[in-house]
């Protein structure tokens, strides 16, 4: 019996979320520090996109004002990825992914202001509901990982900034062009920050212009192409056949996949206590319950998938 378009799209979006779940695992396996890791990831994606004629056609059709706006958003994206992978290096993949659970709390306050929509107390309450889980997470990790939690929380704040900005400034541009602009601008920002990083944040610093070793090089290509561009392209096809509610529930599985993969592939459960996983459970419960309380919504602006992984794709 042939597979229906909806069933095929559901498999595709699950595959996308699984691939996104691998990104923190690869971030832990790659030996580079956060700055060169993110710089190479962005550079590889931008180089691949530059080979596509549709990217250049989309750029020629885009107003200059919008080009500048996306480049500005790209600076925030770069800092988000830098702090996300910095949190992984300072703690581990499970902790960094869990910290992103703070994004709804930040978004509930920031998005109404940026997009000029009414403030929602319900969204704020769900955001606040994750805080006890975060407290348990902090209590369930070694002291040496707590700086990673702070950096991870900053990464979540940056998610809450660039997601709404993408929604506000979107003008139905070519998705791959938007991704190329944002990541290209982010690459330039990290290049400019590289000489300052040993002073600003030595833990993130690293030489950008030294070629990675074979193992790191292969993992960077997998991270950039298989876990960034492939799921981005696949998800743009899948979203045409799925409801916003269904997509939200599936994409909420991203931290679940990441934490399970971290246990299986990295053995991270040996570094963490039951308090950590209790905290993760509270955070995930709030994240999964949130869509159940909302009115049906449309899937809008799939363009943000290129830079925000599985976050902020429902309007």
Secondary structure as GFF3:
##gff-version 3
##sequence-region A 1 315
A	DSSP	alpha_helix	5	29	.	.	.	ID=ss1
A	DSSP	alpha_helix	34	49	.	.	.	ID=ss2
A	DSSP	alpha_helix	53	61	.	.	.	ID=ss3
A	DSSP	alpha_helix	64	90	.	.	.	ID=ss4
A	DSSP	alpha_helix	93	99	.	.	.	ID=ss5
A	DSSP	three_ten_helix	100	102	.	.	.	ID=ss6
A	DSSP	alpha_helix	103	115	.	.	.	ID=ss7
A	DSSP	alpha_helix	121	129	.	.	.	ID=ss8
A	DSSP	alpha_helix	131	139	.	.	.	ID=ss9
A	DSSP	three_ten_helix	143	145	.	.	.	ID=ss10
A	DSSP	alpha_helix	146	169	.	.	.	ID=ss11
A	DSSP	alpha_helix	175	200	.	.	.	ID=ss12
A	DSSP	three_ten_helix	202	204	.	.	.	ID=ss13
A	DSSP	alpha_helix	214	221	.	.	.	ID=ss14
A	DSSP	pi_helix	222	229	.	.	.	ID=ss15
A	DSSP	alpha_helix	230	238	.	.	.	ID=ss16
A	DSSP	three_ten_helix	239	241	.	.	.	ID=ss17
A	DSSP	alpha_helix	244	251	.	.	.	ID=ss18
A	DSSP	alpha_helix	254	266	.	.	.	ID=ss19
A	DSSP	three_ten_helix	268	271	.	.	.	ID=ss20
A	DSSP	alpha_helix	274	292	.	.	.	ID=ss21
A	DSSP	three_ten_helix	302	304	.	.	.	ID=ss22
A	DSSP	alpha_helix	305	308	.	.	.	ID=ss23
###
